[in-house]
Amino acid sequence: MTDISAIEAAITSPGFEAIYAAIEAAREAMCTAIEARQKPDIVHIFVRVRHIHAEAAASETYFAEANNTEARRSGREVRLAAESVMGQWLVDLETAGLRYMGRPGKGTKIGTPPDPCLITLDDLGIDRHESQHWQAVAKLTAEEFAAFVASDKPTSALIQQLPEKHLLPLSAIRVDGNVQPRKYLHDDRVAEYAEDMRRGNKFPPLVVFEDPEGGVLAGRRVPPVPRGRKA
């Protein structure tokens, strides 16, 4: 088991310096837990730092309302430091093959539950947006991090704004064999997709490129729509 007593001791001590010490202790403990591939310890350490993050965010709000600029800035810096650490852990867990990425692995049937040995965002108590935002903080250099702390911008400002999504009817999508030529179709795989759709299993999103004539499918073909089911 990973020794996390240093984290617990630092968290119970008052002041931002103690919180920084707790984050550093957690960083070291997490390296050990990831190397040992100990899921319970990884989750526990992550959750402890998530609690530090929540406490720092609360102090940031409290001192902002109290017009204590220096203390509010300290709270913001601690909160962002926790986000940076957790964001890097998410990257490290993916690199180590310990994190479930929301899609089945190669050769795994769509709809199969994730391997219980893998760590999900639900295990860590966070959502996809927090994961994206915190990983963006983790990518900042020391200089960029200091500038971001001073900027007072929300973490979401680090995420590049994506084009607005819109619904595209299947009738507007062309399946062009010249884009993705196939020598032949696998009837067994087609039947498997059809059965998965009958069961209501979720499929990965289709990749569609828009052109003057509408949209052309890329990356994969449209699965057959079972009888009695509307596309």
Backbone torsions as a table, in degrees:
resi	resn	phi	psi	omega
1	MET	NA	147.0	179.7
2	THR	-78.2	137.5	179.3
3	ASP	-79.2	111.1	-178.9
4	ILE	-116.7	17.6	-178.7
5	SER	-63.1	-33.0	179.9
6	ALA	-64.8	-34.8	178.3
7	ILE	-66.2	-47.7	-177.8
8	GLU	-60.5	-42.0	-178.2
9	ALA	-65.9	-40.7	-178.4
10	ALA	-69.9	-36.0	-178.0
11	ILE	-65.0	-35.2	-176.9
12	THR	-79.1	-6.2	178.9
13	SER	-92.5	141.5	-178.6
14	PRO	-75.7	158.5	173.7
15	GLY	98.4	152.6	-177.8
16	PHE	-69.0	-31.1	179.2
17	GLU	-61.5	-40.5	178.6
18	ALA	-65.8	-36.0	179.5
19	ILE	-67.3	-40.0	175.9
20	TYR	-60.7	-40.1	178.4
21	ALA	-63.0	-37.6	179.1
22	ALA	-65.3	-39.8	179.3
23	ILE	-65.2	-43.0	179.2
24	GLU	-65.3	-39.9	177.4
25	ALA	-63.7	-38.4	178.6
26	ALA	-66.5	-37.6	179.7
27	ARG	-60.3	-45.0	-179.9
28	GLU	-67.3	-42.7	-179.4
29	ALA	-64.5	-36.8	-179.2
30	MET	-66.8	-38.2	177.9
31	CYS	-58.5	-42.9	179.2
32	THR	-65.6	-43.4	-177.7
33	ALA	-65.6	-39.6	179.8
34	ILE	-68.0	-42.0	178.5
35	GLU	-61.4	-37.5	179.7
36	ALA	-84.5	-6.9	179.4
37	ARG	56.9	43.8	-178.8
38	GLN	-96.6	94.5	-176.3
39	LYS	-56.8	-47.5	-178.5
40	PRO	-57.8	-42.0	179.7
41	ASP	-68.6	-40.5	179.3
42	ILE	-59.5	-47.8	-179.5
43	VAL	-63.7	-43.5	-177.8
44	HIS	-62.8	-45.1	-179.7
45	ILE	-64.3	-43.5	-180.0
46	PHE	-60.6	-45.0	-178.4
47	VAL	-64.3	-36.9	178.6
48	ARG	-62.8	-42.8	179.0
49	VAL	-71.4	-31.6	174.6
50	ARG	-62.3	-36.1	176.1
51	HIS	-67.1	-39.9	175.2
52	ILE	-59.0	-43.3	179.0
53	HIS	-58.9	-44.4	-179.5
54	ALA	-65.0	-40.8	179.2
55	GLU	-66.0	-40.3	178.7
56	ALA	-65.9	-40.6	178.2
57	ALA	-63.3	-39.6	179.2
58	ALA	-65.6	-41.3	179.5
59	SER	-67.5	-35.7	177.2
60	GLU	-60.6	-44.7	178.2
61	THR	-66.0	-43.7	-178.1
62	TYR	-61.0	-47.5	-177.1
63	PHE	-73.2	-25.2	174.8
64	ALA	-66.4	-42.6	178.5
65	GLU	-68.4	-27.4	179.5
66	ALA	-87.9	2.2	-179.0
67	ASN	58.4	32.6	176.5
68	ASN	-99.1	90.5	-172.6
69	THR	-62.8	-43.1	-176.9
70	GLU	-64.7	-46.3	-179.7
71	ALA	-67.6	-37.4	178.3
72	ARG	-63.2	-40.9	179.2
73	ARG	-65.4	-36.8	177.0
74	SER	-64.6	-42.6	177.7
75	GLY	-62.5	-40.6	178.4
76	ARG	-64.2	-41.8	-179.0
77	GLU	-64.0	-40.9	178.3
78	VAL	-66.2	-43.0	179.7
79	ARG	-59.4	-46.2	-179.0
80	LEU	-69.2	-32.5	176.6
81	ALA	-64.3	-40.2	177.4
82	ALA	-65.9	-40.0	178.5
83	GLU	-64.3	-38.8	179.4
84	SER	-64.3	-44.0	180.0
85	VAL	-64.5	-47.0	-179.2
86	MET	-66.2	-36.8	176.9
87	GLY	-62.4	-41.2	178.3
88	GLN	-67.3	-36.8	177.3
89	TRP	-62.1	-39.9	178.7
90	LEU	-60.4	-40.5	177.0
91	VAL	-66.0	-44.9	-178.3
92	ASP	-63.6	-39.1	179.5
93	LEU	-65.9	-38.5	177.0
94	GLU	-65.5	-43.8	179.9
95	THR	-61.1	-37.7	-179.0
96	ALA	-79.1	-3.6	-178.8
97	GLY	72.6	26.1	-177.1
98	LEU	-104.2	-5.2	-175.7
99	ARG	-112.9	134.9	174.6
100	TYR	-77.4	125.4	-172.6
101	MET	-97.2	14.7	174.9
102	GLY	85.7	6.4	178.8
103	ARG	-144.2	147.0	-179.4
104	PRO	-66.6	149.0	178.3
105	GLY	-71.7	172.6	-178.8
106	LYS	-61.1	130.4	179.6
107	GLY	85.6	-1.4	179.8
108	THR	-97.7	134.1	-177.4
109	LYS	-67.6	139.2	178.4
110	ILE	-59.9	135.6	-179.5
111	GLY	95.4	-6.8	178.4
112	THR	-70.6	130.9	178.9
113	PRO	-59.1	150.5	-179.6
114	PRO	-65.2	153.8	176.2
115	ASP	-58.2	125.7	-178.5
116	PRO	-62.2	-16.6	178.0
117	CYS	-78.5	-17.7	179.4
118	LEU	-84.6	152.8	-178.0
119	ILE	-97.4	127.9	178.5
120	THR	-103.5	165.4	175.8
121	LEU	-62.7	-33.5	177.2
122	ASP	-63.2	-37.7	176.6
123	ASP	-58.7	-37.0	-176.4
124	LEU	-86.8	-9.1	178.3
125	GLY	76.4	28.0	179.8
126	ILE	-129.9	167.7	178.3
127	ASP	-110.0	178.5	-175.6
128	ARG	-63.6	-38.0	-179.2
129	HIS	-65.9	-42.4	177.4
130	GLU	-62.2	-41.3	178.0
131	SER	-58.5	-47.0	-179.5
132	GLN	-64.3	-45.9	-177.3
133	HIS	-64.4	-43.9	-176.7
134	TRP	-69.8	-35.2	176.4
135	GLN	-67.1	-30.7	175.9
136	ALA	-66.7	-39.5	177.1
137	VAL	-64.0	-40.1	-178.2
138	ALA	-62.9	-24.1	-178.6
139	LYS	-80.0	-11.9	-177.4
140	LEU	-70.2	141.6	171.5
141	THR	-74.6	171.2	179.7
142	ALA	-59.4	-40.5	180.0
143	GLU	-68.2	-42.3	179.6
144	GLU	-66.4	-37.1	178.9
145	PHE	-63.6	-46.0	179.9
146	ALA	-61.4	-40.5	179.3
147	ALA	-67.4	-36.6	-179.7
148	PHE	-69.8	-38.3	176.3
149	VAL	-58.6	-43.6	-177.7
150	ALA	-73.8	-18.6	-174.2
151	SER	-77.2	-23.1	-176.8
152	ASP	65.5	16.1	177.7
153	LYS	-78.8	151.1	175.6
154	PRO	-71.2	156.6	-180.0
155	THR	-59.2	-32.3	-179.1
156	SER	-60.9	-19.2	-179.9
157	ALA	-67.5	-17.7	-179.7
158	LEU	-79.2	-16.8	-178.5
159	ILE	-87.0	125.5	178.1
160	GLN	-63.5	131.8	179.7
161	GLN	-68.1	126.1	-179.1
162	LEU	-90.3	155.3	177.1
163	PRO	-59.3	147.1	-179.8
164	GLU	-61.2	132.7	-179.9
165	LYS	-80.6	149.9	175.2
166	HIS	-145.7	153.9	-178.8
167	LEU	-77.8	140.4	179.7
168	LEU	-125.8	116.8	-179.3
169	PRO	-64.6	149.2	179.6
170	LEU	-59.3	-30.1	-179.0
171	SER	-64.5	-19.4	-178.6
172	ALA	-92.5	-0.1	-178.0
173	ILE	-101.8	126.0	177.5
174	ARG	-97.6	136.3	173.5
175	VAL	-102.3	100.6	-174.1
176	ASP	-101.4	115.5	-179.7
177	GLY	-63.1	-21.7	178.4
178	ASN	-73.8	-21.8	179.2
179	VAL	-78.5	-43.2	179.5
180	GLN	-135.5	76.9	-175.7
181	PRO	-65.5	139.6	175.9
182	ARG	-125.0	138.0	177.1
183	LYS	-68.8	-39.4	176.5
184	TYR	-163.8	163.0	178.0
185	LEU	-95.7	147.0	176.0
186	HIS	-90.8	105.6	-176.6
187	ASP	-59.2	-37.0	179.4
188	ASP	-63.1	-41.2	179.9
189	ARG	-68.6	-38.5	177.3
190	VAL	-60.8	-44.6	179.0
191	ALA	-64.3	-36.4	178.9
192	GLU	-65.0	-44.0	177.6
193	TYR	-60.9	-43.1	-179.0
194	ALA	-61.4	-41.9	179.3
195	GLU	-65.7	-40.0	177.9
196	ASP	-61.5	-38.8	179.4
197	MET	-68.5	-37.8	177.1
198	ARG	-61.3	-35.9	-179.7
199	ARG	-78.1	-7.8	179.3
200	GLY	84.1	15.1	179.1
201	ASN	-64.7	145.8	-177.9
202	LYS	-85.1	132.2	178.3
203	PHE	-100.9	152.7	174.2
204	PRO	-60.8	151.2	-179.0
205	PRO	-64.6	146.7	177.0
206	LEU	-76.7	148.3	175.5
207	VAL	-101.4	120.5	-176.1
208	VAL	-128.7	130.4	173.7
209	PHE	-100.4	130.9	-179.8
210	GLU	-88.4	139.9	174.9
211	ASP	-138.3	177.7	-177.2
212	PRO	-56.5	-22.9	-177.5
213	GLU	-93.2	-0.1	179.5
214	GLY	132.1	-111.9	180.0
215	GLY	-144.1	145.4	178.8
216	VAL	-122.7	133.6	-176.2
217	LEU	-73.2	139.8	176.6
218	ALA	-136.5	149.0	173.8
219	GLY	93.0	-41.1	177.3
220	ARG	-160.4	161.7	179.7
221	ARG	-88.8	159.1	177.1
222	VAL	-72.0	125.3	178.3
223	PRO	-64.4	151.5	179.0
224	PRO	-65.3	141.5	179.6
225	VAL	-90.5	119.2	-179.5
226	PRO	-61.0	155.1	176.9
227	ARG	-62.3	140.4	178.8
228	GLY	84.8	0.7	178.9
229	ARG	-119.4	131.0	-178.8
230	LYS	-86.4	140.4	178.4
231	ALA	-79.0	NA	NA
